[in-house]
Amino acid sequence: MRDNQAPQTIRLVDYTVPRYWITETTLHFDLHDEYTQVDSTLRIQANPAADGGPHALVLDGVDLVLERLVLAGQVLRDDQYSVTDENCALNPRCSRLSLAWCWKKGLS
């Protein structure tokens, strides 16, 4: 959510089970005067209780600069994921995966 947007109400009736579980998270922060760089490694598994599938994996984050995205040890090409000002999305083809991503915040 951006600073100038009003928060959205989320009602219990609108709840859906998460499509993925993050079972392990490792973060490394590199703090600089002008920006912060974060290296993150996530162990993720598809939630078998989620309806349908396979589902897109969406990583939320506002105004982040994606440096690299690595799925199962392979650096993803630009055409293997999408990035907006508010998230990064990809379509993993497996139910368990390791995802590493590096992003920066604060660059002008």
N, CA, C and O of each residue as an XYZ file, in Angstrom:
432
protein
N       0.837     -1.167      0.000
C       0.000      0.000      0.000
C       0.886      1.237      0.000
O       1.857      1.318      0.753
N       0.554      2.169     -0.826
C       1.297      3.424     -0.892
C       0.835      4.362      0.207
O      -0.273      4.225      0.725
N       1.695      5.326      0.569
C       1.396      6.252      1.650
C       0.124      7.058      1.409
O      -0.582      7.391      2.361
N      -0.178      7.378      0.152
C      -1.331      8.230     -0.133
C      -2.614      7.444     -0.373
O      -3.620      8.042     -0.753
N      -2.623      6.149     -0.170
C      -3.810      5.332     -0.365
C      -4.456      5.015      0.979
O      -3.778      4.772      1.977
N      -5.776      5.026      0.973
C      -6.513      4.646      2.179
C      -6.423      3.130      2.351
O      -6.433      2.397      1.363
N      -6.336      2.654      3.590
C      -6.287      1.202      3.794
C      -7.592      0.554      3.339
O      -8.666      1.146      3.441
N      -7.474     -0.682      2.831
C      -8.645     -1.428      2.395
C      -9.112     -2.347      3.508
O      -8.306     -2.975      4.194
N     -10.418     -2.416      3.675
C     -10.995     -3.315      4.661
C     -10.989     -4.734      4.105
O     -11.399     -4.966      2.967
N     -10.524     -5.671      4.909
C     -10.557     -7.085      4.540
C     -11.526     -7.769      5.491
O     -11.338     -7.741      6.707
N     -12.544     -8.372      4.943
C     -13.576     -9.011      5.742
C     -13.340    -10.524      5.806
O     -12.803    -11.116      4.870
N     -13.738    -11.130      6.901
C     -13.576    -12.562      7.089
C     -14.232    -13.355      5.960
O     -13.704    -14.387      5.545
N     -15.357    -12.893      5.469
C     -16.060    -13.591      4.394
C     -15.211    -13.640      3.119
O     -15.417    -14.523      2.287
N     -14.273    -12.721      2.949
C     -13.419    -12.668      1.772
C     -12.142    -13.498      1.921
O     -11.348    -13.591      0.985
N     -11.945    -14.100      3.093
C     -10.722    -14.862      3.357
C     -10.638    -16.090      2.463
O     -11.628    -16.789      2.250
N      -9.448    -16.340      1.946
C      -9.152    -17.589      1.253
C      -7.869    -18.154      1.859
O      -7.035    -17.407      2.371
N      -7.720    -19.450      1.799
C      -6.508    -20.054      2.353
C      -5.307    -19.594      1.521
O      -5.445    -19.331      0.326
N      -4.147    -19.496      2.141
C      -2.961    -19.094      1.374
C      -2.607    -20.160      0.342
O      -2.771    -21.354      0.589
N      -2.128    -19.724     -0.799
C      -1.758    -20.649     -1.870
C      -0.422    -21.314     -1.602
O      -0.159    -22.417     -2.081
N       0.417    -20.640     -0.835
C       1.744    -21.166     -0.509
C       2.032    -20.957      0.964
O       1.529    -20.020      1.585
N       2.857    -21.851      1.518
C       3.399    -21.713      2.864
C       4.882    -21.390      2.728
O       5.588    -22.027      1.946
N       5.348    -20.427      3.468
C       6.787    -20.157      3.549
C       7.265    -20.868      4.806
O       6.904    -20.488      5.920
N       8.076    -21.901      4.621
C       8.480    -22.748      5.742
C       9.793    -22.305      6.375
O      10.095    -22.675      7.510
N      10.564    -21.520      5.651
C      11.835    -21.024      6.190
C      12.199    -19.725      5.465
O      12.020    -19.604      4.253
N      12.707    -18.766      6.223
C      13.124    -17.484      5.659
C      14.494    -17.113      6.200
O      14.731    -17.174      7.406
N      15.391    -16.728      5.308
C      16.700    -16.216      5.693
C      16.844    -14.834      5.064
O      16.639    -14.672      3.861
N      17.196    -13.839      5.876
C      17.345    -12.468      5.390
C      18.728    -11.938      5.723
O      19.268    -12.205      6.796
N      19.295    -11.184      4.790
C      20.550    -10.482      5.026
C      20.339     -9.032      4.596
O      20.001     -8.766      3.443
N      20.542     -8.089      5.536
C      20.365     -6.670      5.255
C      21.724     -6.004      5.120
O      22.607     -6.193      5.956
N      21.882     -5.226      4.062
C      23.100     -4.454      3.828
C      22.676     -2.988      3.789
O      22.127     -2.523      2.790
N      22.932     -2.260      4.882
C      22.459     -0.885      5.034
C      23.490      0.113      4.524
O      24.655      0.073      4.920
N      23.055      1.003      3.648
C      23.886      2.055      3.091
C      23.216      3.397      3.363
O      22.047      3.438      3.749
N      23.939      4.490      3.166
C      23.355      5.813      3.369
C      22.210      6.081      2.396
O      21.207      6.685      2.777
N      22.344      5.647      1.164
C      21.379      5.972      0.113
C      20.327      4.890     -0.129
O      19.265      5.184     -0.679
N      20.595      3.656      0.265
C      19.662      2.558     -0.003
C      19.933      1.405      0.950
O      20.951      1.370      1.640
N      19.009      0.476      0.971
C      19.148     -0.776      1.706
C      19.025     -1.919      0.709
O      18.114     -1.940     -0.119
N      19.946     -2.864      0.796
C      19.874     -4.055     -0.049
C      19.514     -5.234      0.834
O      20.084     -5.411      1.911
N      18.566     -6.043      0.376
C      18.128     -7.209      1.127
C      18.270     -8.450      0.254
O      17.752     -8.507     -0.861
N      18.978     -9.433      0.779
C      19.056    -10.747      0.152
C      18.165    -11.676      0.971
O      18.320    -11.786      2.187
N      17.247    -12.332      0.306
C      16.280    -13.181      0.983
C      16.271    -14.562      0.328
O      16.278    -14.684     -0.897
N      16.256    -15.589      1.160
C      16.078    -16.955      0.675
C      14.847    -17.519      1.362
O      14.742    -17.508      2.588
N      13.916    -18.013      0.555
C      12.658    -18.544      1.074
C      12.511    -20.003      0.666
O      12.753    -20.354     -0.488
N      12.120    -20.844      1.598
C      11.714    -22.215      1.269
C      10.189    -22.179      1.276
O       9.563    -21.796      2.264
N       9.617    -22.582      0.166
C       8.182    -22.421     -0.055
C       7.588    -23.750     -0.482
O       8.220    -24.522     -1.204
N       6.366    -24.011     -0.030
C       5.660    -25.180     -0.532
C       4.213    -24.802     -0.819
O       3.608    -23.997     -0.111
N       3.678    -25.399     -1.870
C       2.283    -25.158     -2.229
C       1.379    -25.682     -1.121
O       1.666    -26.717     -0.521
N       0.310    -24.984     -0.854
C      -0.662    -25.404      0.143
C      -1.661    -26.343     -0.533
O      -2.409    -25.904     -1.407
N      -1.696    -27.613     -0.157
C      -2.613    -28.548     -0.813
C      -4.083    -28.205     -0.562
O      -4.956    -28.695     -1.279
N      -4.372    -27.369      0.446
C      -5.750    -26.985      0.734
C      -6.231    -25.833     -0.154
O      -7.417    -25.502     -0.147
N      -5.320    -25.221     -0.919
C      -5.707    -24.120     -1.796
C      -6.474    -24.670     -2.991
O      -6.117    -25.710     -3.545
N      -7.521    -23.971     -3.379
C      -8.348    -24.399     -4.512
C      -7.579    -24.304     -5.815
O      -6.800    -23.375     -6.025
N      -7.804    -25.271     -6.687
C      -7.217    -25.231     -8.020
C      -5.709    -25.331     -7.989
O      -5.130    -25.940     -7.090
N      -5.088    -24.735     -8.967
C      -3.647    -24.711     -9.024
C      -3.167    -25.142    -10.393
O      -3.966    -25.685    -11.156
N      -1.957    -24.940    -10.738
C      -0.987    -24.183     -9.945
C      -1.321    -22.690     -9.939
O      -1.999    -22.179    -10.830
N      -0.830    -22.020     -8.916
C      -1.103    -20.601     -8.730
C       0.171    -19.788     -8.905
O       1.278    -20.284     -8.694
N      -0.007    -18.533     -9.293
C       1.127    -17.610     -9.335
C       1.609    -17.365     -7.909
O       0.810    -17.299     -6.974
N       2.901    -17.232     -7.758
C       3.505    -16.863     -6.486
C       3.773    -15.366     -6.561
O       4.548    -14.914     -7.404
N       3.132    -14.594     -5.678
C       3.246    -13.138     -5.707
C       3.951    -12.676     -4.444
O       3.514    -12.978     -3.333
N       5.045    -11.944     -4.617
C       5.820    -11.386     -3.513
C       5.552     -9.887     -3.491
O       5.937     -9.172     -4.416
N       4.894     -9.410     -2.441
C       4.542     -7.999     -2.356
C       5.711     -7.162     -1.868
O       6.524     -7.617     -1.063
N       5.786     -5.937     -2.362
C       6.806     -4.986     -1.939
C       6.691     -3.731     -2.788
O       6.770     -3.804     -4.015
N       6.506     -2.591     -2.158
C       6.279     -1.334     -2.870
C       7.598     -0.644     -3.192
O       8.457     -0.482     -2.325
N       7.746     -0.237     -4.457
C       8.900      0.541     -4.928
C      10.242     -0.127     -4.650
O      11.196      0.536     -4.241
N      10.316     -1.431     -4.870
C      11.569     -2.155     -4.702
C      12.240     -2.310     -6.064
O      11.570     -2.444     -7.089
N      13.553     -2.291     -6.058
C      14.320     -2.528     -7.277
C      14.852     -3.955     -7.199
O      15.719     -4.260     -6.380
N      14.325     -4.824     -8.057
C      14.728     -6.223     -8.048
C      16.093     -6.361     -8.706
O      16.278     -5.947     -9.850
N      17.037     -6.936     -7.994
C      18.388     -7.148     -8.512
C      18.531     -8.505     -9.190
O      19.141     -8.616    -10.254
N      17.959     -9.546     -8.561
C      18.016    -10.885     -9.152
C      16.970    -11.767     -8.466
O      16.546    -11.518     -7.337
N      16.582    -12.796     -9.194
C      15.605    -13.753     -8.708
C      16.110    -15.133     -9.103
O      16.354    -15.395    -10.281
N      16.268    -16.023     -8.114
C      16.842    -17.347     -8.346
C      15.862    -18.394     -7.849
O      15.474    -18.384     -6.681
N      15.463    -19.291     -8.727
C      14.534    -20.360     -8.382
C      15.245    -21.690     -8.544
O      15.723    -22.017     -9.630
N      15.313    -22.457     -7.464
C      15.953    -23.779     -7.472
C      17.367    -23.714     -8.046
O      17.777    -24.593     -8.805
N      18.107    -22.670     -7.680
C      19.500    -22.530     -8.101
C      19.708    -21.927     -9.477
O      20.854    -21.729     -9.882
N      18.639    -21.624    -10.215
C      18.754    -21.055    -11.557
C      18.301    -19.600    -11.558
O      17.186    -19.297    -11.134
N      19.163    -18.695    -12.036
C      18.780    -17.289    -12.163
C      17.685    -17.183    -13.216
O      17.839    -17.668    -14.337
N      16.579    -16.544    -12.844
C      15.467    -16.414    -13.780
C      15.709    -15.278    -14.766
O      16.249    -14.229    -14.414
N      15.296    -15.511    -16.009
C      15.349    -14.472    -17.038
C      14.171    -13.525    -16.840
O      13.183    -13.878    -16.197
N      14.280    -12.323    -17.396
C      13.226    -11.329    -17.262
C      11.867    -11.823    -17.737
O      10.840    -11.384    -17.219
N      11.837    -12.737    -18.723
C      10.565    -13.223    -19.255
C       9.956    -14.350    -18.407
O       8.903    -14.883    -18.757
N      10.612    -14.718    -17.291
C      10.115    -15.789    -16.431
C       9.382    -15.263    -15.203
O       8.924    -16.051    -14.375
N       9.267    -13.953    -15.073
C       8.547    -13.343    -13.959
C       8.102    -11.949    -14.391
O       8.541    -11.437    -15.422
N       7.241    -11.352    -13.603
C       6.809     -9.982    -13.882
C       7.021     -9.134    -12.633
O       6.904     -9.629    -11.512
N       7.330     -7.869    -12.829
C       7.574     -6.941    -11.738
C       6.737     -5.688    -11.969
O       6.700     -5.144    -13.073
N       6.065     -5.239    -10.909
C       5.349     -3.966    -10.938
C       5.896     -3.104     -9.806
O       6.835     -3.502     -9.116
N       5.313     -1.928     -9.616
C       5.719     -1.067     -8.502
C       5.326     -1.648     -7.151
O       5.782     -1.176     -6.110
N       4.465     -2.689     -7.168
C       3.951     -3.216     -5.906
C       4.216     -4.695     -5.654
O       3.978     -5.179     -4.547
N       4.711     -5.434     -6.673
C       4.974     -6.848     -6.422
C       5.815     -7.471     -7.530
O       6.103     -6.857     -8.557
N       6.189     -8.700     -7.276
C       6.894     -9.539     -8.242
C       6.117    -10.849     -8.288
O       5.767    -11.399     -7.244
N       5.846    -11.356     -9.493
C       5.056    -12.573     -9.625
C       5.756    -13.558    -10.547
O       6.370    -13.172    -11.542
N       5.653    -14.837    -10.201
C       6.187    -15.891    -11.051
C       5.287    -17.104    -10.945
O       4.456    -17.199    -10.042
N       5.458    -18.027    -11.869
C       4.636    -19.235    -11.900
C       5.510    -20.467    -11.719
O       5.944    -21.072    -12.700
N       5.772    -20.841    -10.465
C       6.592    -22.034    -10.242
C       5.856    -23.281    -10.708
O       4.628    -23.347    -10.644
N       6.601    -24.254    -11.171
C       6.014    -25.495    -11.698
C       6.195    -26.663    -10.740
O       6.040    -27.820    -11.131
N       6.518    -26.369     -9.499
C       6.708    -27.447     -8.537
C       6.018    -27.074     -7.225
O       5.712    -25.904     -6.992
N       5.775    -28.060     -6.378
C       5.056    -27.805     -5.132
C       5.980    -27.403     -3.982
O       5.527    -26.821     -2.996
N       7.275    -27.713     -4.104
C       8.269    -27.290     -3.101
C       9.401    -26.612     -3.837
O       9.872    -27.109     -4.859
N       9.842    -25.472     -3.318
C      10.882    -24.744     -4.022
C      11.698    -23.891     -3.072
O      11.285    -23.584     -1.954
N      12.872    -23.521     -3.559
C      13.738    -22.581     -2.867
C      13.862    -21.367     -3.776
O      14.220    -21.487     -4.947
N      13.563    -20.201     -3.225
C      13.572    -18.964     -3.998
C      14.482    -17.965     -3.306
O      14.317    -17.682     -2.120
N      15.440    -17.435     -4.046
C      16.327    -16.394     -3.513
C      16.088    -15.144     -4.337
O      16.020    -15.197     -5.565
N      15.962    -14.026     -3.652
C      15.801    -12.780     -4.377
C      16.531    -11.675     -3.652
O      16.612    -11.653     -2.424
N      17.056    -10.767     -4.434
C      17.797     -9.625     -3.915
C      17.107     -8.375     -4.423
O      16.827     -8.259     -5.616
N      16.835     -7.452     -3.541
C      16.199     -6.198     -3.943
C      16.787     -5.030     -3.170
O      17.377     -5.197     -2.103
N      16.611     -3.839     -3.739
C      17.068     -2.606     -3.100
C      15.897     -1.673     -2.892
O      14.943     -1.675     -3.669
N      15.972     -0.878     -1.843
C      14.949      0.107     -1.522
C      15.659      1.414     -1.222
O      16.670      1.441     -0.521
N      15.116      2.500     -1.765
C      15.656      3.814     -1.452
C      16.436      4.450     -2.567
O      16.897      5.582     -2.421
N      16.604      3.757     -3.687
C      17.292      4.339     -4.827
C      16.375      5.320     -5.527
O      15.173      5.081     -5.642
N      16.926      6.401     -5.985
C      16.103      7.378     -6.712
C      16.203      7.177     -8.188
O      15.577      7.908     -8.955
